[in-house]
Amino acid sequence: MNAGSMMPALKVEGLTVGFGETIVQHDISFEVAAGSIFAIMGGSGSGKSTLLKAMIGLLRPSAGSVRVGDEDYWVASAERRAEIDRRFGVLFQSGALWSSMTVAENVALPLRMLSTLDAQSINSLTRVKLSLVGLSDASDSMPAELSGGMNRRAGLARALALDPAILFLDEPSAGLDPITGKRLDDLILELRDGFGMTVVLVSHDLPSLFDICDDGIFLDAASKTVIANGAPKALRDGCDNSTVHAFMRRERPPGDLDPQGVDHEPR
């Protein structure tokens, strides 16, 4: 089947998000193709994580819609939204593991809370998920005993517990060294290719974005909306927006001042 003819896994239309009277981003529209890795890009403070919260049910938007398959998430009843949530796996930036639980207990938690599986089946599935992320030997460890990369992988194993159709990752490689970050990127690709998952990735880690993402949007903090759409590599090589161009090439934006007050307008 032609991928272009398939229903998108997610479709955001006219979304406005913020807190009270403060608008963070407005008029956001994009589609996430099923089985793709989609990037939400932008500089610090552009609202990437705020948009993600509206997509996963943590922040009700003030306008617009988030369609999951053929359903409007925010129009659905609370009960139906809870059912849709089970199709989501979410890895937060910190890993967000419970410090008082072992790694295995953390991964098993969604299965214990949201499935009707017996204890033996939960234990078996927990071992499978830990094996997927290369943590078979860490099941009895406490989160405080893990390295940053292991902590992130443990959080990923928990996000995979319920076999999600859509995996949301908030800055998964933030704070990781380049080698550990590359291993995490490879793991994300393996999950997409092996299980057909759709992945939505919030990041400003350029090597990761260029290596694994098929499509994306670029959020602008100044105009508070999307200023570019496309694969990160395509935006790096062909976007004529000066803000996007500078970000993707790690350059200082035109008109920006360095700490000595020098204007870097191009000549």
N, C-alpha and C positions, 0 to 999 in steps of 0.2 A: 504493500500500500504506500502511496506517495505520502511522505510525512506532512507535506503542506496541506493535505486534505483532511488530516486528522484533527479532531477537536483538541484545542490547547488544554494542557493540564491546568493552567491558571490563566485567567483573563481579568486584568484590572482596568476599569474604565472610569475616567473622570474623578479619581480619588483625591480627596483633600484630607490631610491628617494634621493634627496639632494637639495642643493642650489648652483647653478653655478658649480664650480669644486669640491665642497665639497660633498662627498658621506656620507649620514647619515645611510642608510641601503641598502644592495644589495642582489640580488638573493632571494627575498622573494616569497615563494609559499605556498599557503594554500587554503582550501575550507571552506566555512561557510554553514552548512546545513540549509535548510529552517526550520524555527520554533525553531532554537536553540539560546542559548545565548553564544556568542563567545568572549573570552577574548584576548585582546592584552596586554601582560604583559612585564615587564622588569623594570630595575632600572631607576633612573632619568638620562636623557640625552641619553637614548637608542634609541630614535626616534619614540616612540609610537604615539605621536600626529602628527608627520610628515607623518608617514604611513597613519594615518587616513585621513589627508588632501588629499592625493593622491586617497583615496578610495571614497571621497565625492565630488571630482571635484575642490578642491581648489588649488591643486598643481599637475602640469603635471609631471609624472614620466619620468626619462631619459631612462628607458628601461622597458620592460615587459608589462603586460596587467592586467586590472581589468575587469572581466566579470560579468555583472549583468544579471542573467538569462542566456540567450544565446547571449547577446550582449556585444561586446568589447567597454567599455565606452569611452576610449580615442581615438578609431578609428572613433567613431560616429561623425556626424556633430555637430556643436554647438547647432543647433536647437534640434536635437535628444537628446543631453546630457541634455538640459534644461528639456525635457520631462521626461527623466530618473530621474533627480533630484527630480521631484515631488513625486517619489516613496520613497524618503529618508526623514526621520525625524532626525534632528540633535540637540542634547543638548550639548552646549559648557560648559566648566568648570565653567565659571563665571555666567552662566544663560543667559548672553548677552541680557538682556531685555532693551528696550528703556526707559530711565529714565523719559522722558517727556510724556510717555503714561501710562494710567492705565493698570492694569493687563489684563483686558478684551480686551482693545485695542491692547495690545501686542499679545495676543492669536489670535485675529481676523485678524491681519495684513497679514499672508499668505493667508487667505481666500479672503481678499479684493484684494490682488495683483495677485493671481494665480488661482482664480476660477471665474465663471460667476454667482455665487449665488447672490440673492438680499439681501438687508440689513437685512430683518427679518430672513431669513434663516441663515445668518452669525451670527446674534445675538443668535439664537437658538443653533447652533453648538458650538459657543463659550461657552455657559453655560454648554453644555454637556461635553466639554473637561475639563473645570474647575472642574466640578463635579467628573470626572474620577480621578483627582489627589487630590481631597479633598479640593478644594479652592473655593467652591461656594460662600462663604461669603467674599471673597477678591477681587471680580471682579472690584470694584471701587477704590481699593487701588493703591497707587503708588509703584513702585519697592523699593524705599528707605524705605518704611514703613514695608517691609517684613523681616522676619528672613531669615537666610541663607538657611534653609531647604525649606521654602515657596518659596523663590526665585528660587531654583532649580526645585521645582514642577511646578511653573509657566512657567519656560523655557521648561519643559517637556510637559506641556499642549500645548504650541505653537508648539513644535516639532510634536505633534500628530494631529495638526489642519487638515492636508490634508489626514489623514488616511494612513500613510506610510506603505509600505510593510517591510521596513528595518529601524530600529531605531539605530542611532549611538550616543553613549554616551561617552563624553570625561571627565574622572575623575568625575563622577556624585556625588560621596560621599566625594570628597576632601573638607576638612575644616569643615565637619559636625560632630557633636557629635555622639557617637556610636548608641544611640537610634534613632536619626533622620536618620542616615545612614541605619539602619536596616529597618525602615519604607519605605525608598526609594527602598531598595532591594525588599521588599515585593511587592511594587507597580510595579516594573519592571517585577517580576514574574507573577503578575496578568495580566499585559498587554500582555505578551507572551502567557500565557495559555488561556486568554479570547479572544484574537483577532488573535492568530496565527502569531504574528509578529516575525521576525528575529531580534535579537539584537546583535550589535557589541559594545563591552564595552572596553574602554581603562581605565586601572586602575592598581594601585599597592596597593590597599586596600585589604589585604589578607582575612579578614573575609568575605567581599563581594564576592571576587573571589571564595572562597570555597563554599559559600552558594548557589550561583545562576548560575554559569557558567558550561556549558556542555562540552566545548572544548576550545582550545586556542593555541596561540603560545607565545614563550618567545624570546624577542629580546635582543641581547647582544651588549652593547656599544663598547666593545673591538674589537670583530671580525666583527661587523656591519652586522650581519645577524641573522637568526633564529637558535637558538641552542637547542630548544626543542619544541615539539608539544604534546598537550594532554589537558585533563581536569585539572584544577588547583589542585584538590585533588590528582589526579593520579601523577602529577609531584611532589607534596609534598611527597607522600608516596613511589614513585618508581623511580624517575629520578636519574640517576647516574652522571649527570653533576654537578660538585661541585658548580658552580656559581648558577645554578638553585636551587640546594638543599639548599644552604645557604640562598638564597632569600626567598624561600618558608617557611623556618623554622626560619626566622629572625636571622640568625647566621652571623658572620663575615666570609667573603669568605677566603679560604686558601690563605696564603701569604699576606693578607691585613694587614696594620699596624694600630694600634690604635693611638690616639693622643700622647701617650708617646713613640711611635716608636717601640712598641713590635710586633714582627712577630707572627701571630696567625696560623702558619702552624700546621695542626693537628699532634698529636704524635702517 
